[in-house]
Amino acid sequence: MTRMLTEDSRQIPVCADVDVAVCGGGPAGVGAALAAARMGASVILLESQLCLGGQATSGMMNRLGPYHDQQTIILRGIPWEVVETLVRWEAAHLPAPCPHDDPDRYWVPFDPEALKVLLDDMVEQAGVEVLLQTVVTDVVMQGNEVHGVIVENKSGRQAVLARRIVDGTGDADVAARAGAPCGKGRETDGLMQPIGLLSKVHNLDSARARAYTAAHYAELVDEARRLRSANGIAPDRVHPGTDNLLREDETYFNASHAHGMDGTNARDITEAAIGARREIWRNLLFMKERVPGWEGASLAATASLLGVRETRCIRGEYALTLDDVLEGRDFDDGICRYACWIDTHGVVPGEKPEHEGRALEPGVSYAIPFRSLVPKQVENLLVAGRCFSGTHEARASARMIPACMAMGQAAGTAAALSVREGVPPRELPVGLLREHLLSQGVVL
Ligand SMILES: Cc1cc2nc3c(=O)[nH]c(=O)nc-3n(C[C@H](O)[C@H](O)[C@H](O)COP(=O)(O)OP(=O)(O)OC[C@H]3O[C@@H](n4cnc5c(N)ncnc54)[C@H](O)[C@@H]3O)c2cc1C
């Protein structure tokens, strides 16, 4: 039984009073803030890290998920603006649509540092107020309506009042605090996808290293296992690395997999981060010693945000399913389209999920319905990004960065429109929302 302490009630300053407060400045949150501000709403964006972009920047996810259905581009709007600008800045490479089994061309390699600057520019131009290193810790409720959030930052504990709130925390932190029904992980047992930590290595001769690792993989794994039981200082997994394909001298690693962890539990987060950094360092030492091509390599960076793939998701007015995804279903209230394959990773070590890597047919894409962004029971709140309402497998497809940004664009547009129309988001006429999204260039 957890020991409890009653906090003294106290007065705290109201640091903002806006139309739309967006919590979490990841792909979904940035999409939402930009869309709402461009609709003329006053917007504040609250982000706990020191930059915008979430997993895309702080998490160092250096490849944007696909923008295409293996034949044509299906994702435009704000995520498309982002990638076009990155390409212009020579900070991304956008290959033509291609089959899903061509990994070197399926994804969009980009520079996370450039994205940080671009997102700062975009929100500034849209007139969004941003507070960095600001954690949303609680909600201001009147009955089942959210009227604001409580934040903590260097200025102390303060309130942000808002007509509408968009939860872009990835973990549905706001929805959960507001009492909206949420689930976690897969439906059968609540287990969540494993947690990773991205790292970047410089000066790796990756062609040579990859060829050697592929040819001697079993031998290297055996040796690592032997060393680990002898002195505990070898890596758990041997990973050849993923070339970013943007620059020759940068190789990104997405190699650590912490199972059985909950990315909303502070102790699990701490254990996963420390374990992953240790593993990355051991991998470096091991590879430098044994694999040709690694001699001059050095560890350039580890991500400042843990690679959490899945935690809470809201129970919304509709839950997107695996069949919806694979069959490319349309919905009358669709707010964007997506088509990535089912990117699940075994929730139990060694387990291969039944649908892992299953791809949609070329030319097929599915719609994400607005109802999947609307939580049950709680008013004035929309949720966008990887914690939207869907099953474990459906979310494994739609959790990619561009899709989360597109969901954010829809949530931000809906939030601003619902203030303008004086209706709760749940009752917003979806035809009106879709008209606005179409006028913003979104493909429906
Ligand atoms: C290991 C791994 C590899 C991946 N690889 C790819 C890939 O190659 N390509 C791809 O497109 N996608 C990839 N993804 C998926 C993608 O990165 C995420 O699903 C996507 O970024 C989710 O966007 P989001 O905005 O919903 O959440 P996030 O990116 O998690 O952003 C949430 C933001 O909210 C902030 N936040 C959280 N809680 C609070 C709070 N209480 N108060 C204030 N701020 C808060 C966080 O700091 C963060 O900035 C990968 C994910 C992982 C974990």
The ligand as a Gaussian input file, in Angstrom:
#p B3LYP/6-31G(d) Opt

LIG

0 1
 C       12.772000       3.311000     -30.540000
 C       11.820000       4.000000     -31.465000
 C       12.072000       4.039000     -32.831000
 C       11.212000       4.728000     -33.670000
 N       11.510000       4.842000     -35.010000
 C       10.759000       5.650000     -35.787000
 C       11.147000       5.928000     -37.104000
 O       12.184000       5.458000     -37.578000
 N       10.351000       6.760000     -37.861000
 C        9.196000       7.300000     -37.363000
 O        8.527000       8.054000     -38.079000
 N        8.807000       7.034000     -36.105000
 C        9.570000       6.245000     -35.307000
 N        9.190000       6.012000     -34.025000
 C        7.873000       6.479000     -33.550000
 C        7.815000       7.952000     -33.258000
 O        9.063000       8.476000     -32.922000
 C        6.837000       8.270000     -32.113000
 O        5.780000       7.378000     -32.051000
 C        6.313000       9.684000     -32.333000
 O        7.373000      10.594000     -32.141000
 C        5.193000       9.984000     -31.377000
 O        4.862000      11.343000     -31.476000
 P        4.040000      12.032000     -30.311000
 O        4.013000      13.469000     -30.612000
 O        2.784000      11.295000     -30.120000
 O        4.889000      11.730000     -28.989000
 P        6.401000      12.037000     -28.628000
 O        7.277000      12.070000     -29.813000
 O        6.707000      11.070000     -27.540000
 O        6.320000      13.503000     -28.048000
 C        5.696000      13.754000     -26.814000
 C        6.282000      15.034000     -26.266000
 O        5.582000      15.390000     -25.083000
 C        6.498000      15.732000     -24.065000
 N        5.837000      15.405000     -22.802000
 C        5.487000      14.190000     -22.352000
 N        4.862000      14.291000     -21.181000
 C        4.810000      15.599000     -20.883000
 C        4.276000      16.338000     -19.798000
 N        3.640000      15.732000     -18.776000
 N        4.411000      17.682000     -19.792000
 C        5.039000      18.309000     -20.827000
 N        5.564000      17.661000     -21.884000
 C        5.433000      16.327000     -21.907000
 C        7.714000      14.883000     -24.349000
 O        8.880000      15.465000     -23.810000
 C        7.737000      14.890000     -25.877000
 O        8.457000      15.967000     -26.394000
 C       10.054000       5.348000     -33.150000
 C        9.813000       5.330000     -31.769000
 C       10.675000       4.668000     -30.943000
 C       10.423000       4.711000     -29.456000

